[in-house]
Amino acid sequence: MRSDIIMIGMPGSGKTTIGKALSALLGLGFIDTDRVLEKREHMALREILDHHGVEYFLEAEEAAILDCRAENTVIATGGSVALSAAAMHHLGAMGTFVFLDVGYFDLKNRIQNMDQRGIVFRPGQGLLEIYEERKPLYEKWADLTVKINDDDGQSSNWVVSEIVKNIRKYA
């Protein structure tokens, strides 16, 4: 049974913030896979990248996701989870994917500390290249997409209400 709601999207899209609010409103559990990975590795995301590199990070993230078991839970994923088909298949069997679709220019304004945040990017990649690589993956996996435009003044409450209004179609 697919009882979970899995938040996917770019770093800075609000997966954790929206996920926590959604779980509180619906009385569901909450898991942030970035925190699970940090706990498993005993270091912050940025430190994992600095000490072990991108490939190790992606393998460790995939392993953390594949070990994840939950029911009636909102799961906020790391932005790079969509790079692992195995992780996405595992999560997809557990629940419904909700893609928080924030445009590139809004993300650029939201993310002022890309180097310190623990965002996975390879040499030569910047935010635009990551966005162009990942957006089609999020779109591919999404059961429900919520378009978020910062210029429209959409609050977290609005995003949560959009998810609640539409998620029942996928449960």
C-alpha positions as CSV (number, residue, x, y, z in Angstrom):
1,M,0.0,0.0,0.0
2,R,1.3,3.5,-0.9
3,S,0.6,5.4,2.3
4,D,3.4,7.9,2.2
5,I,3.8,11.3,0.6
6,I,7.3,11.9,-0.8
7,M,8.4,15.4,-1.4
8,I,10.8,15.8,-4.4
9,G,12.3,18.9,-6.0
10,M,15.4,21.1,-6.2
11,P,17.4,22.2,-3.2
12,G,15.7,25.3,-1.8
13,S,12.2,24.3,-3.1
14,G,10.8,23.9,0.4
15,K,10.6,20.1,0.7
16,T,11.4,20.1,4.4
17,T,9.4,23.1,5.4
18,I,6.3,22.0,3.4
19,G,6.8,18.4,4.4
20,K,6.8,19.3,8.2
21,A,3.7,21.4,7.8
22,L,1.9,18.8,5.8
23,S,2.7,16.0,8.3
24,A,1.5,18.1,11.2
25,L,-1.8,19.0,9.4
26,L,-2.5,15.4,8.4
27,G,-1.2,13.8,11.5
28,L,1.5,11.8,9.7
29,G,5.0,11.0,10.6
30,F,7.9,13.0,9.1
31,I,11.3,11.9,7.8
32,D,13.9,14.1,6.2
33,T,16.3,11.8,4.2
34,D,19.1,14.4,4.4
35,R,19.0,14.1,8.2
36,V,18.9,10.3,7.9
37,L,22.0,10.4,5.7
38,E,23.8,12.8,8.1
39,K,23.0,10.5,11.0
40,R,24.3,7.4,9.1
41,E,27.5,9.1,8.1
42,H,28.0,11.0,11.4
43,M,28.6,14.3,9.5
44,A,26.8,17.1,7.7
45,L,26.0,16.8,4.0
46,R,28.7,19.4,3.1
47,E,31.3,17.4,5.1
48,I,30.3,14.2,3.3
49,L,30.9,15.9,0.0
50,D,34.1,17.5,1.1
51,H,35.6,14.4,2.6
52,H,34.4,11.7,0.3
53,G,33.2,13.3,-3.0
54,V,30.1,13.3,-5.1
55,E,30.0,9.6,-6.1
56,Y,30.4,8.4,-2.5
57,F,27.7,10.9,-1.5
58,L,25.3,9.6,-4.1
59,E,25.9,6.0,-3.2
60,A,25.5,6.7,0.5
61,E,22.2,8.6,-0.2
62,E,20.9,5.7,-2.3
63,A,21.7,3.2,0.5
64,A,20.0,5.4,3.1
65,I,16.9,5.6,0.9
66,L,16.8,1.9,0.2
67,D,16.9,1.2,3.9
68,C,14.0,3.6,4.5
69,R,10.8,2.0,5.7
70,A,7.8,4.1,6.6
71,E,4.0,4.1,6.6
72,N,1.7,7.1,6.9
73,T,4.7,9.4,6.7
74,V,5.7,12.5,4.8
75,I,9.2,12.0,3.4
76,A,11.3,15.0,2.4
77,T,14.0,13.9,0.1
78,G,17.4,15.4,-0.8
79,G,17.4,17.2,-4.1
80,S,19.8,14.7,-5.6
81,V,17.6,11.6,-4.9
82,A,16.1,11.7,-8.4
83,L,19.6,10.8,-9.7
84,S,19.1,7.3,-8.4
85,A,16.5,5.2,-10.2
86,A,16.8,2.5,-7.5
87,A,16.0,5.0,-4.8
88,M,13.1,6.5,-6.8
89,H,11.6,3.0,-7.5
90,H,11.8,2.2,-3.8
91,L,10.2,5.4,-2.7
92,G,7.5,5.2,-5.4
93,A,6.5,1.8,-4.0
94,M,5.9,3.4,-0.7
95,G,4.0,6.5,-1.6
96,T,3.0,9.4,-3.9
97,F,5.6,11.7,-5.3
98,V,4.8,15.5,-4.9
99,F,7.1,17.7,-7.0
100,L,7.6,21.2,-5.6
101,D,8.3,22.9,-8.9
102,V,10.1,26.1,-8.2
103,G,11.5,28.0,-11.3
104,Y,15.2,28.6,-11.8
105,F,15.2,32.3,-11.0
106,D,13.2,31.8,-7.8
107,L,15.7,29.1,-6.7
108,K,18.6,31.3,-7.6
109,N,17.2,34.0,-5.3
110,R,16.5,31.4,-2.5
111,I,19.9,29.7,-2.5
112,Q,22.5,32.2,-1.5
113,N,24.9,29.7,0.0
114,M,25.2,26.9,-2.5
115,D,28.8,26.0,-1.5
116,Q,27.9,25.6,2.1
117,R,24.5,23.8,1.8
118,G,25.7,20.4,0.8
119,I,24.2,20.5,-2.7
120,V,25.6,17.8,-5.0
121,F,27.1,19.2,-8.1
122,R,30.0,18.1,-10.2
123,P,32.9,20.2,-11.4
124,G,31.7,22.8,-13.9
125,Q,28.1,22.6,-12.8
126,G,26.3,25.5,-11.3
127,L,22.7,25.9,-10.2
128,L,21.4,26.2,-13.8
129,E,23.1,23.0,-14.9
130,I,21.8,21.1,-11.9
131,Y,18.3,22.5,-12.5
132,E,18.4,21.5,-16.2
133,E,19.6,18.0,-15.3
134,R,17.2,17.3,-12.5
135,K,13.9,19.0,-13.5
136,P,13.1,16.3,-16.2
137,L,13.7,13.6,-13.6
138,Y,11.3,15.2,-11.1
139,E,8.7,15.6,-13.8
140,K,9.1,12.0,-14.8
141,W,8.5,10.7,-11.3
142,A,5.9,13.2,-10.1
143,D,2.4,12.0,-9.3
144,L,1.4,15.5,-8.3
145,T,3.2,18.8,-9.2
146,V,2.7,22.0,-7.4
147,K,4.1,25.0,-9.3
148,I,5.5,27.6,-7.0
149,N,6.1,31.2,-8.1
150,D,7.6,33.5,-5.4
151,D,6.3,36.5,-7.3
152,D,2.8,35.3,-6.7
153,G,3.3,35.5,-2.9
154,Q,2.3,31.8,-2.4
155,S,2.7,31.0,1.3
156,S,3.6,27.6,2.7
157,N,0.0,27.3,3.8
158,W,-1.1,27.7,0.2
159,V,1.3,25.0,-1.0
160,V,0.2,22.7,1.7
161,S,-3.5,23.3,0.9
162,E,-2.8,22.6,-2.8
163,I,-1.2,19.3,-1.9
164,V,-4.1,18.3,0.5
165,K,-6.7,19.3,-2.1
166,N,-5.1,17.1,-4.8
167,I,-3.3,14.3,-3.0
168,R,-6.4,12.2,-2.5
169,K,-6.5,11.3,-6.2
170,Y,-3.2,9.4,-5.8
171,A,-3.7,7.7,-2.5
